[in-house]
Amino acid sequence: MHFICSNRKMLKLIRRTLLLFILFVFGGSLIGAEELAYKYSVGDKYRILSQVDEEVYVNGQYSHQADILNRISVEIKDTEEDKGLLEGHFSTSETRSGQVSVYEMNRSYFSRFWRDSRGRYDIDPSYYMPVVRNVPTFPDREISIGESWQAQGEEVHDLRNGYGIPTPLQFPFQAKYRYLGKGFYNEKEYDLISVQYTVRHRTSNYFSRFSIYPVRITGFSDQQVYWDNEKGRAHAYTEQFSMIFSLSTGDQYEFTGTARAEVIESTSMDRDKVAEEVEQRLREGGVKDTTVKVDDRGVTLDLENIQFAPDSTELLEGEQQKLNQIAEILRRYPNRDLLVTGHTALAGTEEGRQRLSEQRARVVGNYLLNRDIRDPEQIITQGKGAEEPIADNSTIEGMRRNRRVEITILEN
């Protein structure tokens, strides 16, 4: 009996020792391990909404607050072995500092690139987007909870405005990853990954030909990525960051703040049906000088000859009543974001036309926002000046039609 008990104790000891050996050698790969990978299916589409709350300092002194909205729509166009060909449309918008307002579009971009199942990019260097590339990148094996790894990433910046640098500024960094196991985002469980990297980059002699250019870029990013392994893509992330641009003039610009992003799921819009419904309600409401069309972006209401006080952005009372009716129509499609685009007739200077078109789009966008039909991040405005006329600017009637605001119910 004593011999049997001793053998049992010995077997338990051997099993425990073997388990500790496996955990030590294989890093616990048998417990809580996952193989994280990107997945691609031709025709898949999704949309990403990213918001950045940023403080800007110039030479150590506070300058202003920036609230930036990035909208990204992605489609998988092709697949090849373990990689996918992605096409993305990116737009960046910003609100006025210290105000509750609609977002004003700054720039829009198109990008096309291959990305493999590990997360590595194959992209032409002429593209400005995405800004951060090869993040996250995964090893080609199972990853255990608590396990760390490293991989090279890259940031790309658009320095055309303010610097006049015509090509993307690209620089590498070494990202440090750690798999944290499962985490919850909006009450749903995802794989949680920590991503950290620092930036210490000196620009090449190429940039010295410009009068103002960044000599050195330093900073850090600390992110948590919520990974949807079933769909094979990130669902959301949160970030704390700080970047300092040291310029050739001796000035320093610091950008510090937080960012967050998530995939926004939405069903396809029956554009023809929505256009028909909108047209019917415009007729029933007796709304004049407004037409409806279906385009690549969604369904657009074209408000021709929208009336402002002369040389101003103040809406006349009749236009406010028209917008009240239109707001009630738009309220019927609450999950669709709105793009408000201002246009002018061909009069005055190009700069003046652009500024006036932006202001008028902003006025209409804010009017709709104040009617509580959308949240601020669901309304974006932009101005096109006189670039897209729909009639002959050499006639009074043509100029009247070109002086318009478009409201697009976006496909999202």
ChimeraX attribute file (.defattr): number of C-alpha atoms within 10 A of each C-alpha:
attribute: neighborCount
match mode: 1-to-1
recipient: residues
	/A:1	6
	/A:2	7
	/A:3	8
	/A:4	9
	/A:5	10
	/A:6	11
	/A:7	12
	/A:8	12
	/A:9	12
	/A:10	12
	/A:11	12
	/A:12	12
	/A:13	12
	/A:14	12
	/A:15	12
	/A:16	12
	/A:17	12
	/A:18	12
	/A:19	13
	/A:20	14
	/A:21	13
	/A:22	14
	/A:23	14
	/A:24	11
	/A:25	10
	/A:26	11
	/A:27	17
	/A:28	19
	/A:29	18
	/A:30	13
	/A:31	11
	/A:32	13
	/A:33	18
	/A:34	17
	/A:35	12
	/A:36	23
	/A:37	24
	/A:38	24
	/A:39	19
	/A:40	23
	/A:41	15
	/A:42	13
	/A:43	11
	/A:44	12
	/A:45	17
	/A:46	16
	/A:47	18
	/A:48	19
	/A:49	16
	/A:50	19
	/A:51	20
	/A:52	20
	/A:53	16
	/A:54	20
	/A:55	17
	/A:56	19
	/A:57	17
	/A:58	15
	/A:59	12
	/A:60	11
	/A:61	11
	/A:62	12
	/A:63	13
	/A:64	13
	/A:65	18
	/A:66	18
	/A:67	18
	/A:68	21
	/A:69	25
	/A:70	19
	/A:71	18
	/A:72	23
	/A:73	18
	/A:74	18
	/A:75	20
	/A:76	19
	/A:77	18
	/A:78	16
	/A:79	17
	/A:80	10
	/A:81	7
	/A:82	13
	/A:83	21
	/A:84	23
	/A:85	21
	/A:86	21
	/A:87	18
	/A:88	19
	/A:89	17
	/A:90	20
	/A:91	17
	/A:92	19
	/A:93	21
	/A:94	21
	/A:95	20
	/A:96	15
	/A:97	11
	/A:98	10
	/A:99	8
	/A:100	12
	/A:101	22
	/A:102	29
	/A:103	25
	/A:104	25
	/A:105	22
	/A:106	14
	/A:107	11
	/A:108	14
	/A:109	14
	/A:110	15
	/A:111	17
	/A:112	19
	/A:113	17
	/A:114	20
	/A:115	21
	/A:116	21
	/A:117	21
	/A:118	20
	/A:119	20
	/A:120	20
	/A:121	20
	/A:122	15
	/A:123	16
	/A:124	11
	/A:125	12
	/A:126	11
	/A:127	18
	/A:128	21
	/A:129	25
	/A:130	21
	/A:131	14
	/A:132	15
	/A:133	20
	/A:134	20
	/A:135	20
	/A:136	25
	/A:137	25
	/A:138	21
	/A:139	15
	/A:140	11
	/A:141	13
	/A:142	14
	/A:143	24
	/A:144	21
	/A:145	20
	/A:146	15
	/A:147	15
	/A:148	15
	/A:149	14
	/A:150	17
	/A:151	16
	/A:152	16
	/A:153	20
	/A:154	18
	/A:155	19
	/A:156	18
	/A:157	16
	/A:158	17
	/A:159	16
	/A:160	12
	/A:161	8
	/A:162	8
	/A:163	14
	/A:164	13
	/A:165	17
	/A:166	11
	/A:167	14
	/A:168	18
	/A:169	20
	/A:170	16
	/A:171	16
	/A:172	16
	/A:173	16
	/A:174	14
	/A:175	23
	/A:176	19
	/A:177	23
	/A:178	19
	/A:179	22
	/A:180	16
	/A:181	17
	/A:182	15
	/A:183	16
	/A:184	11
	/A:185	13
	/A:186	5
	/A:187	7
	/A:188	9
	/A:189	13
	/A:190	20
	/A:191	20
	/A:192	23
	/A:193	22
	/A:194	19
	/A:195	23
	/A:196	18
	/A:197	18
	/A:198	18
	/A:199	21
	/A:200	14
	/A:201	17
	/A:202	13
	/A:203	15
	/A:204	11
	/A:205	8
	/A:206	7
	/A:207	16
	/A:208	13
	/A:209	9
	/A:210	12
	/A:211	11
	/A:212	16
	/A:213	20
	/A:214	25
	/A:215	18
	/A:216	17
	/A:217	19
	/A:218	15
	/A:219	17
	/A:220	17
	/A:221	17
	/A:222	17
	/A:223	20
	/A:224	21
	/A:225	24
	/A:226	24
	/A:227	24
	/A:228	18
	/A:229	17
	/A:230	11
	/A:231	13
	/A:232	14
	/A:233	19
	/A:234	21
	/A:235	19
	/A:236	21
	/A:237	21
	/A:238	18
	/A:239	17
	/A:240	18
	/A:241	18
	/A:242	19
	/A:243	19
	/A:244	21
	/A:245	19
	/A:246	19
	/A:247	15
	/A:248	16
	/A:249	11
	/A:250	10
	/A:251	12
	/A:252	18
	/A:253	20
	/A:254	22
	/A:255	18
	/A:256	21
	/A:257	16
	/A:258	17
	/A:259	19
	/A:260	17
	/A:261	20
	/A:262	18
	/A:263	17
	/A:264	14
	/A:265	11
	/A:266	13
	/A:267	10
	/A:268	9
	/A:269	15
	/A:270	11
	/A:271	20
	/A:272	14
	/A:273	12
	/A:274	17
	/A:275	19
	/A:276	15
	/A:277	12
	/A:278	22
	/A:279	19
	/A:280	12
	/A:281	15
	/A:282	20
	/A:283	11
	/A:284	9
	/A:285	13
	/A:286	12
	/A:287	17
	/A:288	12
	/A:289	13
	/A:290	20
	/A:291	16
	/A:292	19
	/A:293	16
	/A:294	17
	/A:295	13
	/A:296	9
	/A:297	13
	/A:298	21
	/A:299	25
	/A:300	23
	/A:301	21
	/A:302	19
	/A:303	24
	/A:304	20
	/A:305	21
	/A:306	21
	/A:307	18
	/A:308	15
	/A:309	10
	/A:310	9
	/A:311	7
	/A:312	10
	/A:313	18
	/A:314	16
	/A:315	18
	/A:316	13
	/A:317	12
	/A:318	12
	/A:319	17
	/A:320	16
	/A:321	12
	/A:322	19
	/A:323	19
	/A:324	15
	/A:325	16
	/A:326	20
	/A:327	18
	/A:328	14
	/A:329	17
	/A:330	20
	/A:331	15
	/A:332	11
	/A:333	14
	/A:334	13
	/A:335	15
	/A:336	21
	/A:337	19
	/A:338	27
	/A:339	23
	/A:340	28
	/A:341	25
	/A:342	29
	/A:343	27
	/A:344	29
	/A:345	26
	/A:346	19
	/A:347	12
	/A:348	9
	/A:349	10
	/A:350	13
	/A:351	9
	/A:352	13
	/A:353	22
	/A:354	19
	/A:355	16
	/A:356	21
	/A:357	26
	/A:358	24
	/A:359	20
	/A:360	27
	/A:361	28
	/A:362	25
	/A:363	20
	/A:364	25
	/A:365	26
	/A:366	21
	/A:367	19
	/A:368	25
	/A:369	20
	/A:370	15
	/A:371	13
	/A:372	12
	/A:373	19
	/A:374	21
	/A:375	13
	/A:376	19
	/A:377	22
	/A:378	18
	/A:379	25
	/A:380	28
	/A:381	28
	/A:382	25
	/A:383	25
	/A:384	19
	/A:385	26
	/A:386	21
	/A:387	15
	/A:388	11
	/A:389	19
	/A:390	15
	/A:391	15
	/A:392	15
	/A:393	18
	/A:394	10
	/A:395	9
	/A:396	11
	/A:397	12
	/A:398	17
	/A:399	22
	/A:400	18
	/A:401	23
	/A:402	27
	/A:403	24
	/A:404	25
	/A:405	26
	/A:406	24
	/A:407	24
	/A:408	25
	/A:409	26
	/A:410	19
	/A:411	19
	/A:412	21
